[in-house]
């Protein structure tokens, strides 16, 4: 029993050691390596800006996947932000936890639909609260 517990702890510590630290930028922008649809970060005429901000803090340190219309756009962690540029239309944004070897449990998700108008600018705030993930439009 004790040997099995010791072996389990050894494996858990070895797996935790494999986890790499989160790369960050001095400006708080999401690093380019975690932005998967880079073309959306380019400003152009006729497009509207959507700015995503992940609040910093104790509950906001885990990595989340930010998706647009069910396609992963980027991974975001506490204190980071990302601006994208979109044509007018309706877009569904969602967030969910990134599962790794050191995280487990159900993968809760939150969604937000935004009607993007020509020349508009939108701010979206992402938080982790005790009751789960939250993505909301900031007025």
C-alpha positions in Angstrom: 0.0 0.0 0.0 2.7 2.5 1.0 4.9 1.5 -2.0 1.9 2.1 -4.4 1.3 5.5 -2.8 5.0 6.4 -3.1 5.0 5.3 -6.7 1.9 7.3 -7.5 3.3 10.4 -5.9 6.6 10.0 -7.9 4.7 9.7 -11.2 2.5 12.7 -10.3 5.6 14.8 -9.5 7.4 13.7 -12.7 4.3 14.7 -14.8 4.1 18.1 -13.0 7.7 18.7 -13.7 7.1 18.2 -17.4 4.6 21.1 -17.5 6.3 24.1 -19.1 5.9 27.6 -17.7 3.5 29.9 -19.5 5.1 32.3 -22.0 4.1 35.9 -21.5 4.7 39.2 -23.2 5.7 42.5 -21.4 2.7 44.3 -23.0 0.1 41.7 -21.9 -0.7 40.7 -25.4 -1.2 37.0 -26.0 2.1 35.6 -27.5 1.8 34.9 -31.2 2.5 31.2 -30.5 -0.9 30.9 -28.7 -2.9 32.8 -31.4 -4.1 30.2 -33.9 -6.0 32.5 -36.4 -3.4 35.2 -36.9 -5.2 36.7 -39.9 -8.0 38.0 -37.5 -5.5 40.1 -35.7 -4.8 42.3 -38.8 -6.7 45.6 -38.9 -8.3 46.5 -42.3 -10.9 48.9 -43.7 -14.5 47.9 -43.1 -13.7 45.6 -40.1 -14.7 46.1 -36.5 -12.5 45.6 -33.4 -13.3 43.1 -30.7 -10.9 43.3 -27.7 -10.8 40.4 -25.3 -9.4 40.9 -21.8 -8.8 38.2 -19.3 -8.9 39.6 -15.7 -5.8 38.8 -13.6 -6.1 37.3 -10.2 -6.0 34.1 -8.2 -8.9 32.4 -10.0 -7.8 33.5 -13.4 -4.4 31.8 -13.8 -5.5 28.7 -15.7 -5.2 28.5 -19.4 -8.5 28.9 -21.4 -9.3 28.3 -25.0 -11.0 31.2 -26.7 -13.1 30.1 -29.7 -15.0 31.9 -32.4 -17.9 30.0 -34.0 -16.5 26.8 -32.4 -13.0 27.2 -33.9 -10.2 27.8 -31.4 -8.9 31.3 -31.9 -6.3 31.5 -29.1 -5.3 30.3 -25.6 -5.5 33.1 -22.9 -4.5 33.3 -19.3 -4.9 35.9 -16.5 -3.8 39.4 -17.3 -3.7 38.9 -21.1 -5.6 40.6 -23.9 -6.2 40.1 -27.7 -7.7 42.3 -30.4 -9.3 40.9 -33.5 -11.0 42.5 -36.5 -14.2 41.1 -38.0 -16.7 41.9 -40.8 -20.2 42.9 -39.7 -22.3 39.8 -38.7 -23.2 37.5 -35.8 -20.4 35.7 -34.0 -20.4 33.2 -31.2 -17.5 33.4 -28.8 -16.8 30.7 -26.2 -14.3 29.8 -23.5 -13.3 26.6 -21.9 -10.5 25.2 -19.8 -7.4 23.7 -21.6 -6.9 20.2 -20.2 -3.4 19.1 -19.5 -1.9 16.2 -17.6 -2.1 18.2 -14.4 -5.7 19.3 -14.7 -8.8 17.2 -14.5 -12.5 17.5 -14.1 -15.5 18.5 -16.2 -14.8 21.0 -18.9 -17.3 23.8 -18.2 -17.8 26.4 -21.0 -19.4 29.8 -21.4 -20.7 31.4 -24.6 -21.4 34.9 -25.8 -23.1 36.0 -29.1 -22.1 39.4 -30.5 -23.8 41.2 -33.3 -20.9 43.1 -34.9 -21.9 46.3 -36.7 -19.9 48.2 -39.3 -17.2 50.4 -37.6 -18.1 49.2 -34.1 -15.7 48.5 -31.3 -16.5 45.8 -28.7 -14.8 44.9 -25.4 -15.3 41.4 -24.1 -14.2 40.4 -20.5 -13.3 36.9 -19.5 -13.2 35.8 -15.9 -13.2 32.6 -13.8 -15.5 32.8 -10.8 -16.3 30.4 -8.1 -19.4 29.2 -10.0 -17.5 28.8 -13.3 -16.3 30.6 -16.4 -17.8 33.9 -17.6 -17.5 35.7 -20.9 -19.4 39.0 -21.2 -19.7 42.1 -23.3 -18.5 45.2 -21.4 -20.5 48.3 -22.0 
